[in-house]
Amino acid sequence: MRKIEGIVLVLLLFGLVFASGCLGGGSTTSTSPSTLKGGSSTTHSSVSSTGTGQTTSSSQTSTGTSSKTTTSNTATTTSATTGTSGGTATSQSTTGTVTTTTTTTTTTSTAQKAYWSSPWEYSPVQVGNNVYNVTYYKIRYKVQPNQSAPVYEYIVEKSFGKTKVHVYGMDIYGNKVDLGEHEVYEYKSVVTPVKAKTVNGTLVLKVWYKKSVEDAFIYPWDVEWASYITPSGSPNANNFVGLEIDYGRRNFTLLNGAAFRSGLFPYFEGDGKLMGDLGGDLSNLYLGLFAVVHLTIWDSFRSRNVFEPQSGSVTDNSGHTVTWSSEPDGTATFSGIPFDLVQFDWKYSGVPEGTSITGSGKFSPSLFLPVEVSGHVTYMDSKTGKSTTVYGYIKLEDLKLEKSG
């Protein structure tokens, strides 16, 4: 895990260069709009109606190519935008030892405009004039921890809401301290194995917080709680209340008394071996995310109209290259409400580090979770030279909305 996290830091830094240049079950419909490939000045594009007040329209589109050059070892950034009749324009600059070349091709359309402002960040969903909160979703989740391992598969149902928990802590002498009952936010994961490492029945994971924690709802299960357990306090130690794991007749509960009284240690109840026995599957439920969440170029969609077909690339003379493309592609319907989709592909290559990433999927700019995404990340052990490839896949199958206010 630490090796992968190191790769994340490298790619995030490189990503800065790039960035600068629910109501029931769902179904998906795909269409393939024509895309300008070069040698043509116009293309026709059509879009479907949505639940966000957008209407069906058709328009002619023209292609514009923007080029942005970012040079290391200097504070100067230059950019230019030119109109073309197909193809792309490239800008290149060299300073010191690094040359960065950025090429972006955009097919401009007046039909629709939308920006994916909150990828993998919880946000309300707007449908017409109504605003909803997502309180439940269901995903199909697959992960292959390495190229020699099987592909594990799980159905994960996530929900959150308020509940009451009786909290205990433990003092420095090992005495149980009763802190009474408190209202908390509960983030619940119900995991049904399709092909698991150990789990052969329903696994229920609950994590409790005093205040709402958005990340706890995004991931199949929240693992950040482990960093909060300290009697002296951490930035979130006074917010994490505890967790509970239920598996068949086995149960394990951890309660963080320091959330309500400083100086207390965590209190444990139940089967202390349960978490260790399920460790392989608990790790799987998080590991696959590295291939589809952290190691991507999601932030680039925040500033681009995603209903315009476009593609881009960034490269330097150090062996690092990112290429990507996106275009509108059909709709996904959840309980009768259609959400326009954008199909995307990305590829990253870091030759010096032996790192590569490939991925593809579909998202709606109205939803904070992708509708479907798959990806591979390959990293190399610097000591042994051995490469490991992690595969992850997530498909949104159900979504429930609760009207805000």
N, C-alpha and C positions, 0 to 999 in steps of 0.2 A: 504494500500500500504506500509506503513512503517513497518508493521509486516512482510510482505513478504520480504522487503529489508533486514530486520534483519536476516531472514533465509538465504538469499543469502550470507551474510557475513559468517555465520556459515559454510555453505557448501563450500564456496570458501576456507576457512581455512582448512577444512577437505580434500578438493580436492588437496591441496598442498601435503598432505601425499600420496594421490593416484598417483598424477602425478610423483612424484619422484620415486617410485617403478617401342547463344541464338537466335536465328533465327526461329521464328514461334512456332507453337504448338508442344506438346511433346507426346510421348507414352512410355510405360514402359513394358519391358519383363523380367520375372523372371525365374531363374533357381535355382536349389537347389544342390549345390555341396555337396559331401559326406564329413562328418565331423568326425574326430576322437573322440570317446567318451570314450576311455579307453579300455585296453585289446587288442589293436592292434597296430602294429608298423608302418604301412604305410597306406596311403589313396591316392586315385587318385583325382586330381583336374583339372578342365578345365576352361579356361577363354576365353572371346570373344574379337573380335577386337574392337578398339576404334578409336576416332577421334584424338587421341594424339600420333599417330605413333606406338601404341602397337599392336602386332599381336597375332593371335590365337595360343595357345600352350597348351600342356598337359604334365604333369610331375608327377612323384611320389614324395610324400612328407613325411617327417618324423616329429615327434613331439618333441619339446623342451620345457622344463618347466623352467621358471625363477622365482626365489623367491627373494623378497626384503623385508627386515625388517627395519622399521623406528621406533625409540624409542624416546618418548618424554622425556624432561628434560635432554637431552644429545645431544652432537653435533656429535655423532657417527652414521653412517649409514653403514650397511653391506649388501652385495648382493652376490648372487651366481647363476650360470646357470648350469643346468645339462641336459643331454640327457636322455630321457625315452622311453619306448616302450608302451606308453599309460598311461592314468591317469595323476596325477599331483603331484608336490612336494610342500611342505609347509615349510616356515621358520617362526620362532617365536622368539621374544625376549621380555624380561620384564625388565623395569627399573622404579623404583619408583612405581607409581600407574597405569601406562598405558602399556598395551601390544598390539602391532600392528602386525597382521598377514596378509601377502600378498601372494596370490597365483595367478600365471599367467600361462596359458597353450597356447602355440603357435604352430600351424601346419606350419612348414617352407616349403616354395615353391620357386623354382627358376624361375617360369613362369613369374611373373610380380612383379614389385615393385612400390609402390606409397604411398605418405604420404599426409594426408589432412592438409596442412600447413596453411590454412586460414579459419577455420570454423567461419562463421558469421562475417567475416572481408572482406570487398570488395577487390578484387584482379582481375587482368586480367585473361582471359581464353586462354589457349594455345590449338590449334587444329592443329596437325601436326607441320609444321614449322611456322604457322601463330599465331599471338597474337591478341586477340580481347578484347574490353571493353564491358561490359554489360551496355546497355543504357536503357533497359526496361525489366521488368518481370511482370508476372501475377500470383497471388497466390489465392487459395481458403483457406479462413481463418475461423476457428471456435473457439469459446471460451464459456466456462461455468463458470461464475464468482464464483459460489458456487454450492454445491450439490442440493440446492433447486431451483435454477434458470434454465430457459430453456437454451438450447444450441443455441447461436447466430451464424449466418453465414454471411460472406461477401465475395465478389470478390474484390480484391484489385489489381490495376494496378499501378506500380511504374515506373517513368521515371525521367531522369534528363538531363539538358543541360543548355546552357547559354541564358539569356534573359536580357531585360533592364527594370528597375523599376525607377519610379520617387519617390524620397525619401523626406520625411518631418520629422521634429522633433518638439519638443515643449520646449520652454525655461521655466525658473523657474517662470515666470509671466503668463504662460499659452498661450503665443503667438506662432502661427504656424511659423516654420522656414523652408523655402524652400532650400533644399540641392541639387536640380537638379537631372538629370537622370544618373543612373549608371548601368554598366553591372554587372550582378550577376549570381551565380549558382542557378538554380531553381530545387528543389526536389518536384515532383508532385505526389500526390496520388489521384487516381480516385476510389472511393469506391461505389460499387453497392450492395445494401443490398439484401440478400436472406431471412434472418430472423433477423430483427434488433429490437432494443429497442424503438427507436423513428424515425429514418430515414426511409422514404418510397420512396425516389428517389435518384438520383445520387448526391453524395457528393464529392466535389473537394477541396483538401487541398494542398496549395503551401507554401513551406518554402524557404526563400532566404538567401544566404550567399555570402560574398565577395570572399571567397576561398572555394574550394571543401571540403566537410565534409562527409566522407565515411559513418558514422553511419546514417546520414539522409537518405541514400539510402537503408539501410538494413531493417529498421523497417517499418511497415505499414504506420506510420506517425511519424515524429520526434517531441518528446516532450521536448527535452533538451533545446529548445529555451527559455523556461520559466526562466531558471537559468541565462540567459545572459542579461536580461533586468535590467540594472542599470546605472544611469548617471555617476557614479564614475568609471565604468569599471570593468570587470571580465576577466578571461583568454580568453574568447571567445566573450566578449561583442562587441569588435570592428570588429567581423566577421559576427555576426548575423544581417541581414538587415531587415527582417520582415517576415510576413506571411499573407496569404489570404485564406478565407474560402468562398466557393460558394455553396449554397444549394437552388435550385429552383430560386426564385426571391430575395432571401436574400443573403446579402454579408457582410463580415466583414474583414477589413484590419488593421493590426498593423504594424507600421514602426518604426524602431529603429534608430533614428537620431544619437545616440551616436556612431554608426559604422563609421560615417564620421566626427563628431565634438563632442568632449568630453563636458560633462556638460549638454547635452540635454536629455529630457525625451521622452518616446515613444509617438507617435502620432497615434490616432485611427480614423478610418472612418467606416461608415456604421452601421449595426445592432449590437449594443453592447450586445444584449441578445442572439445572435445566438449561441455562443460557450457554454453558459450555457444550452440552450435548447437541444443541441446535446451532452451534457456532458456524458450521459450514454453510447452512442455508441463510443464517442471519447475515453472513458476509456476502453471499450471493445477492441478497436483496439490496445491497448498496454498491457492490463492485461494478455491476453493469452500467451504472449511471456515469462512470468515468468515460465510457465510450460514446455516450449520447448527450451528456449535459455539460460537463466541465470542458471537454476537449472539442469545442466547436466555435463557430463564429457568430453565435446568436446575436450579439450586440450590434452587428452590422445592419440588422434589419430595423433597428430603432429609428434610423434617420433616412431610410429609403422607402419610397412608395412601393409596397410589395405587390401591388396589382400591375406593375410595369415589368414585363420580362426583362431580365438583366443578368449580366455575368461579370466576373472580375477576376483578377489575379494579382498577387503580390510576390515578388521574388527579390532575392539579393545575391551577392556574389559569395555568400557563405554557405550555400547549399540549402536554404530555406525557401519553400514555395507554398503559397496557398492559392487554390483555384476554387471558384464557386459559381453557381448559377441558380436562378429561381424564376418561376413563371406561374401565373394563375392556373389552377387545375381542378375544376369541379367544385363540389360542395360536400359537406358532411352534415347529416341531419340528426338532431337529438330531439326526440319527442315533437316532431313536426316543425322544428325551427331549423332552417338551413343556415349554415355558416360557410362562407366562401373560403376556399382552400388555396394555399400556395405550395407548389412542389419545389423542393430545393435539393441541391447536391453540394457536397464540399469535399475537398481533398487537401491534406497537408503533408508535406514531406520535409523532414529535418535530417538531411543526410549525415552531418557530423555526429549527431546524437543517436542515429539509427532509429529515428522515430517517424512513424507515418500514421495518418488518420484518414479514413474514408467514411462517408456517411450520406444518407439521403432520407427523405421523409416528406411529410406534409404538415402544415400548421394553418391555423386561422388567426388572423391578427386580433380577433375578438376574444380569443381564449389564451390563457397563460400557459397551458400545456400543449405540446404538439399533439395532433390527432394520430400521427404515426411517425416513428423515427427509428432508424437502425444505424449502427456504426461499429467500426473496428478501430482499435488503437493498438499500435505495435510499438514497443519500447525495448531498448537493449540494455542489458546489464554491462556496465562499464568495465567490470573486472573480468567477467567470463566471456563477454561478447555474445552471450546467448540472447535471442530475441523472444519476447512473449507477446502474444496477440490476445486482446480481450475483446469480446463481442457483446454488444448490448442491443436490446430491442424493446420498444414500448409501443403499445397500441391502445388508444383510448376507446373503450367500449361502451361506457355509460357515464352520464353526467346529470346531476340534480342541482337545480337552482332554487334559491329562496329569495323572494322579492325583498329588496332592501327598503328599510323604513316602514 
